[in-house]
Amino acid sequence: MKVVPIPVRQDNYAYLLIDERCKKAVAVDPYDVPKVQATAGQLDVTVIAAITTHHHDDHSGGNENFAVQYPGAPIYGGSTQVLALSKLVKDEDEFILGENLQVKCLATPCHTRDSISYYVTDSSDGSQVGGVFTGDTLFQGGCGRFFEGDGEHMHAALSYLGNLPNETVVYSGHEYTAANLAFAKSIDPTNPGISRLAKLVQENKVTTGLSTIGDEKEWNVFMRLDSEAVKQATSMTEAFSIMDRLREMKNAFKG
């Protein structure tokens, strides 16, 4: 299994998820289809499907063109709001793409009600760690806005993702890591994990795919609601209230 990030728009990511054994690829949130096609051509892989993390235009907005360019290729997503949807999925659905890519759907509603995170492993290589495509639910060092949910929903979504193996690689929907780092420093400045996140930002323009679930549980304040530093910064004690307050603080943060 190989994952190739494709920067699109100002700060979005599409991806090619590649089954290296058969040289077949799945496009994740293929907003810019010509760019996805060009990358597939450079890598000499055949695109066979698309998976969509949620219905927002900057994630599903390329699906109609994808359906034209790849007729018959299934487009997976969590609701009929996803453009050009052909395969509706729900929590815990599983399927195989290519010959060896095993995909498990994890419903992670909050940013949108139809947010689906896709946990992928490669059955041809048991030594390879899995990856999870989290859309706008989990970012490196942060999480998405609560457009169709609240703190209770996001806490549940991030806790669900937190149950994946710690070595699971995180592939998120946007490059927001520098801003998330600045906010994390304001909330939890003595956390040694923040220094590692700062090094990641300093050394890499593209940070998606460079953190794991274990990393996020160490440095992501939205996954550290039981931390005394986070509780003190929010002046809250209950998880849902902490999450709501953290999101409010992040929305207003100017650092």
For each residue, the residues with C-beta under 8 A, 3 or more apart:
1: 17 18 19 20 100 101 120 121 122 125 128 131
2: 17 18 20
3: 15 16 17 18 131 169 171 209
4: 15 16 18 39 43
5: 13 14 15 171 206 208 209
6: 13 14 15 16 32 35 36 39
7: 11 12 13 175 206
8: 12 13 14 31 32 35
9: 12 31 32 58
10:
11: 7 174 175 176
12: 7 8 9 29 31 58 59 173 174
13: 5 6 7 8 29 171 172 173 174 175 208
14: 5 6 8 27 28 29 30 31 32 35 36 62
15: 3 4 5 6 27 28 29 133 171
16: 3 4 6 25 26 27 28 36 39 40 43 45 47
17: 1 2 3 25 26 27 28 51 97 101 120 131 133
18: 1 2 3 4 23 24 25 26 43 45
19: 1 22 23 24 25 97 98 99 100 101 122 124
20: 1 2 23
21: 98 99 100 124
22: 19 98 99 100
23: 18 19 20 44 45 46
24: 18 19 45 46 47 48 97 98 99
25: 16 17 18 19 40 43 45 46 47 48 98
26: 16 17 18 47 48 49 50 51 97 98 101
27: 14 15 16 17 30 36 47 49 50 51 66
28: 14 15 16 17 50 51 52 53 118 133 171
29: 12 13 14 15 51 52 53 59 60 62 133 135 173
30: 14 27 33 36 50 62 63 66
31: 8 9 12 14 58 59 61 62
32: 6 8 9 14 35 36 62
33: 30 36 37 62 65 66 69
34: 37 38
35: 6 8 14 32 38 39
36: 6 14 16 27 30 32 33 39 40 47 62 66
37: 33 34 40 41 47 69
38: 34 35 41 42
39: 4 6 16 35 36 42 43
40: 16 25 36 37 43 45 46 47
41: 37 38 44
42: 38 39
43: 4 16 18 25 39 40
44: 23 41
45: 16 18 23 24 25 40
46: 23 24 25 40
47: 16 24 25 26 27 36 37 40 50 70 73
48: 24 25 26 70 73 97 98
49: 26 27 73 74 75 76 97
50: 26 27 28 30 47 63 66 70 73 74 75 76
51: 17 26 27 28 29 75 76 77 103 118 133
52: 28 29 55 59 60 63 75 76 77 78 82 85 116
53: 28 29 59 115 116 117 118 133 134 135 136 137 173
54: 59 60 77 78 82 111 112 114 115 116 135 136
55: 52 59 60 77 78 79 81 82 83 112 114
56: 59 60 61 112 136
57: 60 61
58: 9 12 31 61
59: 12 29 31 52 53 54 55 56 135 136 173
60: 29 52 54 55 56 57 63 77 82 83 84
61: 31 56 57 58 83
62: 14 29 30 31 32 33 36 65 66
63: 30 50 52 60 66 67 75 82 83 84 85
64: 67 68 83 84
65: 33 62 68 69
66: 27 30 33 36 50 62 63 69 70 73 75 84
67: 63 64 70 71 73 75 84 86
68: 64 65 71
69: 33 37 65 66
70: 47 48 50 66 67 73
71: 67 68
72:
73: 47 48 49 50 66 67 70
74: 49 50 86 87
75: 49 50 51 52 63 66 67 82 84 85 86 87
76: 49 50 51 52 85 86 87 89 95
77: 51 52 54 55 60 82 85 87 88 89 114 116
78: 52 54 55 82 88 89 90 105 107 114 115 116
79: 55 82 85 88 113 114
80: 85 88
81: 55 114
82: 52 54 55 60 63 75 77 78 79 85 114
83: 55 60 61 63 64
84: 60 63 64 66 67 75
85: 52 63 75 76 77 79 80 82 88
86: 67 74 75 76
87: 74 75 76 77
88: 77 78 79 80 85
89: 76 77 78 93 95 105 116
90: 78 93 105 107
91: 105 106 107
92: 104 105 106
93: 89 90 104 105
94: 102 103 104 105
95: 76 89 103
96: 99 100 101 102 103 123
97: 17 19 24 26 48 49 101 103
98: 19 21 22 24 25 26 48 101
99: 19 21 22 24 96 124
100: 1 19 21 22 96 122 123 124 125
101: 1 17 19 26 96 97 98 120 121 122 123
102: 94 96 120 121 122 123
103: 51 94 95 96 97 118 119 120
104: 92 93 94 118 119 120
105: 78 89 90 91 92 93 94 116 117 118 119
106: 91 92 116 117 118 119 132 160 161
107: 78 90 91 115 116
108: 115 116 117 134 135 137 138 157 158 160 161
109: 112 113 114 115 148 149 153 157
110: 115 137 144 146 148 149 150 153 154 156 157
111: 54 115 135 136 137 143 144 145 146 147 148 149 154
112: 54 55 56 109 115 136 147 148
113: 79 109 148 149
114: 54 55 77 78 79 81 82 109
115: 53 54 78 107 108 109 110 111 112 135 136 137 144 157
116: 52 53 54 77 78 89 105 106 107 108 135
117: 53 105 106 108 132 133 134 135 137 138 157 161
118: 28 51 53 103 104 105 106 132 133
119: 103 104 105 106 130 131 132 164 168
120: 1 17 101 102 103 104 130 131 132 133
121: 1 101 102 128 130
122: 1 19 100 101 102 125 128 130
123: 96 100 101 102 126
124: 19 21 99 100
125: 1 100 122 128
126: 123
127:
128: 1 121 122 125
129: 165 167 168 169 212
130: 119 120 121 122 164 165 167 168 169
131: 1 3 17 119 120 168 169 170 171 209
132: 106 117 118 119 120 138 161 164 168 169 170 171 213
133: 15 17 28 29 51 53 117 118 120 171
134: 53 108 117 137 138 139 161 170 171 172 173
135: 29 53 54 59 108 111 115 116 117 144 172 173
136: 53 54 56 59 111 112 115 139 144 145 172 173 174
137: 53 108 110 111 115 117 134 143 144 154 157 158 161
138: 108 117 132 134 142 143 144 157 158 161 170 172 216 220
139: 134 136 142 143 144 172 173 174 176 177 180
140: 170 172 176 177 180 197 200 207 208 210 211 216 220
141: 176 177 180 181 183 184 197 211 216 219 220 221
142: 138 139 176 177 179 180 183 184 220 222 250
143: 111 137 138 139 154 158 220 222 247
144: 110 111 115 135 136 137 138 139 147 154 173
145: 111 136 247 251
146: 110 111 149 150 151 153 154 244 247
147: 111 112 144
148: 109 110 111 112 113
149: 109 110 111 113 146 152 153 154 157
150: 110 146 153 154 240 244
151: 146 154 155 239 240 241 242 243 244 245 246 247
152: 149 155 156 240 243
153: 109 110 146 149 150 156 157
154: 110 111 137 143 144 146 149 150 151 157 158 222 243 247
155: 151 152 158 159 225 239 240 243
156: 110 152 153 159 160
157: 108 109 110 115 117 137 138 149 153 154 160 161
158: 108 137 138 143 154 155 161 162 222 223
159: 155 156 162 163
160: 106 108 156 157 163
161: 106 108 117 132 134 137 138 157 158 164 213
162: 158 159 213 216 217 223
163: 159 160
164: 119 130 132 161 168 213
165: 129 130 168 213
166: 212 213 214 217
167: 129 130 212 213 214
168: 119 129 130 131 132 164 165 212 213
169: 3 129 130 131 132 209 211 212
170: 131 132 134 138 140 208 209 211 212 213 215 216
171: 3 5 13 15 28 131 132 133 134 208 209
172: 13 134 135 136 138 139 140 176 208
173: 12 13 29 53 59 134 135 136 139 144
174: 11 12 13 136 139
175: 7 11 13 206 207 208
176: 11 139 140 141 142 172 179 180
177: 139 140 141 142 180 181 197 200 201 207
178: 181 182 201
179: 142 176 182 183 253
180: 139 140 141 142 176 177 183 184 220
181: 141 177 178 184 185 194 197 198 201
182: 178 179 185 186 253 255
183: 141 142 179 180 186 187 221 249 250 253 255
184: 141 142 180 181 187 188 191 194 197 219 220 221
185: 181 182 188 189 194 198 255
186: 182 183 189 233 253 255
187: 183 184 221 229 230 233 246 249
188: 184 185 191 194 221 224 227 229 230 233
189: 185 186 194 229
190: 229
191: 184 188 194 218 219 224 227 229
192: 195 196
193: 196 197 215 218 219
194: 181 184 185 188 189 191 197 198 219
195: 192 198 199
196: 192 193 199 200 215 218 219
197: 140 141 177 181 184 193 194 200 201 211 215 219
198: 181 185 194 195 201 202
199: 195 196 202 203
200: 140 177 196 197 203 204 207 210 211
201: 177 178 181 197 198 204 207
202: 198 199
203: 199 200
204: 200 201 207 210
205:
206: 5 7 175 209 210
207: 140 175 177 200 201 204 210 211
208: 5 13 140 170 171 172 175
209: 3 5 131 169 170 171 206
210: 140 200 204 206 207
211: 140 141 169 170 197 200 207 215 216
212: 129 166 167 168 169 170 215 216
213: 132 161 162 164 165 166 167 168 170 216 217
214: 166 167 217 218
215: 170 193 196 197 211 212 218 219 220
216: 138 140 141 162 170 211 212 213 219 220 223
217: 162 166 213 214 220 223 224
218: 191 193 196 214 215
219: 141 184 191 193 194 196 197 215 216
220: 138 140 141 142 143 180 184 215 216 217 223 224
221: 141 183 184 187 188 224 227 230 246
222: 142 143 154 158 225 243 246 247
223: 158 162 216 217 220
224: 188 191 217 220 221 227 229 230
225: 155 222 230 231 239 242 243 246
226: 230 231 239
227: 188 191 221 224 230 231
228: 231 232
229: 187 188 189 190 191 224 232 233
230: 187 188 221 224 225 226 227 233 234 242 246
231: 225 226 227 228 234 235 236 237 242
232: 228 229 235
233: 186 187 188 229 230 246 249
234: 230 231 241 242 245 246 249
235: 231 232 245
236: 231 241 242 245
237: 231 241 242
238: 241 242
239: 151 155 225 226 242 243
240: 150 151 152 155 243 244
241: 151 234 236 237 238 244 245
242: 151 225 230 231 234 236 237 238 239 245 246
243: 151 152 154 155 222 225 239 240 246 247
244: 146 150 151 240 241 247 248
245: 151 234 235 236 241 242 248 249
246: 151 187 221 222 225 230 233 234 242 243 249 250
247: 143 145 146 151 154 222 243 244 250 251
248: 244 245 251 252
249: 183 187 233 234 245 246 252 253
250: 142 183 246 247 253
251: 145 247 248
252: 248 249
253: 179 182 183 186 249 250
254:
255: 182 183 185 186
